[in-house]
């Protein structure tokens, strides 16, 4: 493996419809991944215009930064001066079914669906727990993804592994976290 491959930073975009909860959680969790191998971003097809306060509450609980996040359109990442993306992950079913913009560089894409915590009705505790659960699903998927030997794995195998990561469920989460 060359030094260029070992020092490479991969750009990852998390997409959701509103870019206020799941995609922002993914961005924050990925940016906190050990090793500095990833730079994450988030966007939405129909951004809400603000980050959900429970997203920021969840990030704070996880000990992650809460500053600098904003709800933005995925169009920003299709512009000529946008970062060259290596991976694009949809985290909600609505965004997965939409026609995405053309991403410069033809990044690998996968759907990592996570239930929308912002759609949960009930008590404040129910809502907080929904955000915690979404963050935990994303954290586990990101841990598996960041452990992949990206510099040495062939493209077909990588695509299959990305798809499999999107299938991780609560049973896997409970089994790995006790």
N, C-alpha and C positions, 0 to 999 in steps of 0.2 A: 504494500500500500504506500502510495506516495505521500509526502508531507501535505500536498495540496488536498488530498482526500481526508487526511486525519484532522486537518485544521478547518475544514469546510463548515460553514454555518448554513443550515437549511432553512429556507423561508416557508412558513406554514400559515395558511389562511383558514380560519374557522368561519363557516357561513351558517347563518340562520335567517329567518325572515325578518325579525325585528331588531336584531343585533343589540339586545338589551339584557340578555341573561346567559343562555347556554354558550353562545359563541364568545362572549366576553370572558366567561369562566374558563373556556378552553384556551383562549389567548393568555390569560394570566397564569394558568397552571403550566402551560407549555413554556412560557418565558421563565418560569421558576425552576424548570427541570435542570438537574445537575449537569455539569459539563459544558454549558454554553454552546451547544451544537445547534440550537434552534432559536430562530427569531420568529415569534408568532404575531399574527394580526387577526382581527375579526372584522366582519362586515355583515350587512344584511341586504336582502332584496328589496325590502320595504322598511327601512330603519325607523324606529320609534322616535328617534331624536334625543333620547336620554337613556342612560343606563338605569336599569331597575335598582332601586335602593337595596333590595334584598340580595342582589348580586354583589354589591359592594360590602354589605354586611357579612356575607359568606366568605368573601376574599379576606376580610379582616379577621374573621374567626380562624381562617387557615394560615394566618400570618403572612399573607401576600399583600403586595402594594395595592392600594385602592385609588391612586391618583392617575390621571392621564387617559382614562378610558372614555370613549365617546361612541355614540351610536352613529354609524356611518354607512353609506351605500357601498355595495360591492363594486359599483362603477369606478370608484377610486383606484381599485386594483387592476382594472383593465386599461388604465391610461398608460401611455408610452413611458412616463417617468416613474411608474409604480415599481416596487420591488419585484424582482423576478421570483415567481413562486415555484417551489419545488413540490409542495403538497397542498391540496385543498380538501378539507373535510367538511361535509354538511353535517350539522348536528340536529337538524329538525326535519321532519318528513316533508313539510311544505317546501323548504328550500331545495331538498333533494329532487323534487318533482318539477321544479321550475327550470326554464331554459337559462343556463348561466351565460354570462358574457364570455368572450374568447379570452383566455388567460395567456398572456405572452409567455413563451417558454414551454407550453403544454405540460403543466404539472400533473403529477399523479393525483387522482381523485378517489375518494371513498366516502361512503355514507356511514356515519357513526351516530345514528339516531339516539336521542335522549329525550325522555318525557319533558314537556314544557313545565318548569316549576312555576312560571308566572301565571299559568292557567289554573293552578290549584286554588280551590275555594275552601273555606273553612276558617279555623282559628289562625291566629298569628303563628302559633307553634306549628300547625300543619304546613303553612306556607314556608316557614324557616326550614323545616325538615325537608320539604320538596327541593329547596335550593341546595341543601346539604347533600341530598341524594344525587342530584344532578352533578354536583361538583365531584362527588366520589366516583360516579360512573366515568366521568371525563378523566379524572386523575388516574384511575386504573388503566384506561385505554391509552392514555399518554405514557404511562410507565412502560407498558408493553411495547408501544411504538418506539419510544426512545431507546429501548434495549436492543432493537433490531440492528444488525450489522449493515447499515445502509450503504457504506462504501464498497462492500463486497458481495452484496446480494443482487441476483439478476432481476431485471425489470418484471418478468412474469411472476416470479416467486414473490417479489415485493408486493405486487398488485393483489395477489391472493392473500397475503398476510394482512394487508390493510383492510381488505374486506372482512377477514376473520375477526380482526380487532373490533370492528363495528358490530359484531354479533355477541361480544362479551355481555353477559347479563348479570342480574343480581345474584344468581346462584354462584357464579364465578367470583363475584365481588365478596360474598360472604365466605366462600371457601378460602380465599386468599387473605382475608383480614380477620378470620376467626369469628 
